[in-house]
Amino acid sequence: MNINKDTKLFGSFSKSPGNKGAQFFNKAFHEHGVNAIYKAYYIEDIAQGVQAAKTLNFGGFAVAMPHKRDILPFLDEIDSIAQEIGTVNTVVNTGGIFKGFNTDYLGICEIFPILDLKDCVVVGDGGLAASVFFYLQKGMIAYKMITRMNWSELDSLKDCTVINCTPVSLSHIAKDNLVIDLRVGEVFGDLLHKYQAKEQFRLYTGLEYV
């Protein structure tokens, strides 16, 4: 693909940008014949990020930690599910209207039903954890939260289903716990990334990722 004046810009805004999104979307754009490019950006102030995306007429962008809640006041519209959860990880520009969505939740809805979850321990209280809480609440699945405030309780967990929504490894906890690690690079984290990125691609382009 040749980059030209009609090439659409997409990207992600985060305090800890990685390469996985750029690899997925640039490959997907090429394979589906979409004249677009994608780049990850380091952003401290999400308000400035949104303004930059508007100025440069981005087609859309992803939002990663720690901006998934902070971005809400700077959007023109918010999808009803994202509004209920209280977090946005995907923004689409339609004719200058910036609308927020939560594709994390859609990815969770693909993964969690096959796990037969019962009582859970959710580690973290950020944007991803909010999507997990929403899923568990809708399914009336009991859960307990572990955050920085009660982090030491991890050491006493036994025979629990532990959902890791932080960027921190939980390899130190007892081995009889089932850890559903949602970090990129882990099995469940990569599954979540795949499903939510496919939905982002559909929102960005109107095309189904094949």
Secondary structure, DSSP 8 states (H G I E B T S, - for coil): ----TT-EEEEEEESS--SHHHHHHHHHHHHTT--EEEEEEE-S-HHHHHHHHHHTT-SEEEE-TT-TTTTGGG-SEE-HHHHHHT---EEEEETTEEEEE-HHHHHHHHHGGGG---SEEEE--SHHHHHHHHHHHHTT--EEEE-GGGGGGGGG--S-EEEE-SSS--TTS-TTSEEEE-STTSHHHHHHHHHHHHHHHHHHHS----
